[in-house]
Amino acid sequence: MSEVPVTIPVADTVLIGDVQRHGPEGVLLLPGWGGTRYGPQRILVDTASSLGDAGFTTLRIDYRGRGDSPGDSATVTLDSMIDDAAAAAHWLRASGITHLHLVGICSGGNVALGAASIVPDVHQVICWSLLPFMEHKSLVTPAGRDGDRLRTLVRKALQPATWTKLLRGEANVRGALHATAKDPEGDDDERRRKTSSRDLLRGLEGFSGRLHLLYGSGDPQAAGSRTFFEAWCRRHRIPVETHIIDGAPHNFVTAEWTRQVVERTVDWIAGVSAVS
């Protein structure tokens, strides 16, 4: 069964999404901070397709101010994204979904956790490349982050293709230096918008579902984030399982890495399916 477009009421506007209807179990797929309902290299589309083949209803959404959903992108906050995810989850429930799973990539994982803290009876949350919430990042950010950026620049500088571009006058040296110096979390305004007004981890302390974490070993922040969330889950007796994809970076950019993400996600959801 193919996906069909839907509009989902939220606040005084709507979210644009795509739903694929199958059984009574639903999976809400959540993009990252600046992403759309397709995800990098259409990873959310591929996941929805595979989940549909396995008999699950899926919903992919654009947050307000992102993709095709109306709104001002400059006013998007983590809290507004969580509200959008909660609205989509309630919409799924109202359409007949009895068991709900949440899947998010990068900041979409933070959104999924935030939604699970306010939406009752979420069976499981699956987070790809999850990073700690903004207020906790100082606890896990590697001390050598600036060194990592410099090493990345050096590696690129040593590649033959880089020298070819330099000799042809095609290399954007100023842009490369700017990108290396740039804070990946954005400016002060963006960091503020990425910080929730609620203590989301405290809200999750009563979460009765399961948490699954999926990282690429090539993501420089994966190890610290994994350690942080696994320790937090142990303290609060929340079942957690982690899977690492060897060599993959933050966004799982190749077809093979994408395939592994999709297959692991489907296996996790089907493994705790209420109808399996």
C-alpha positions, 0 to 999 in steps of 0.5 A: 500500500502506497503512502498518501498525504495528510494534514494534521492539526496543531495549534492554529495551523497544520503539519504536512505528512505522509501516512501508509496504513496497515495494521494497528501498530504505528510508527512515527518517523521524525526528522532532525533539526533542519530536516524534512520528512524524507531524511538524509538520502531519503532514509525515512522514506526507506524506513517507512517502506520497509516497515509497511512491508512488515505490516506497520502503519507509518507516518512521516511529518514535516515540523512547522516551519520545515519542509512543506509544513507552514510556519517560520523556520526562524521560530522553530524550537525543540519544544515546538517540534516536540509539540508537533510530534505529540500532535502527530502521535495523538492523530495516529491514535485517533485514527485507530493505532493501538500501539505506538513506536517513535523513531527519530534521527539526530535532533529527531531522537531528542524530539522522540524522547520529549514526545515520549515524556508527554504521550502515554503508552509509547512502546519504544523509542528508537534514536539514530545518532542521538546527542544529549539535550543541549543543557547536558552537552557540556557533560559529554562533549569531547574535550578535543572537539576543536582538534577533531575539526582541525584533523578533519581539515588536515585530512581533506587538505592531504587528499589529491582531489583537494590539491587539484582544486587548489591548482585550478583555483576551484577550492573554497579555502575561506569557506573551509576555514569558516566551516571548521571554526563554526560551532556545530550547534549554531549561534546563541539564538539557535542554541537557545531554540534547541534548549527545552523549557522543560527538564525532558529527562526528568519527564522521562523517568516514568517511561515504561517502554524501551529505548534503542540507540543506533550510532555510527562508529565514525560519528565523533560524538557517538561514544560520549552520547552512548555512555551518557544515555546508557548510564541514565537508563541504568539509573532509571531502570529503563531497558536500553539496547545499543547498536553500532554500525562500523565506519558510519558517520552521523548521517549514514550517508551510503546506501549500505549504511542506510540499509543497515539502519533500516534493517536494524530498526525494523528488527527492533520494532518487529521484535517487540511487536504486540502482534508478532 
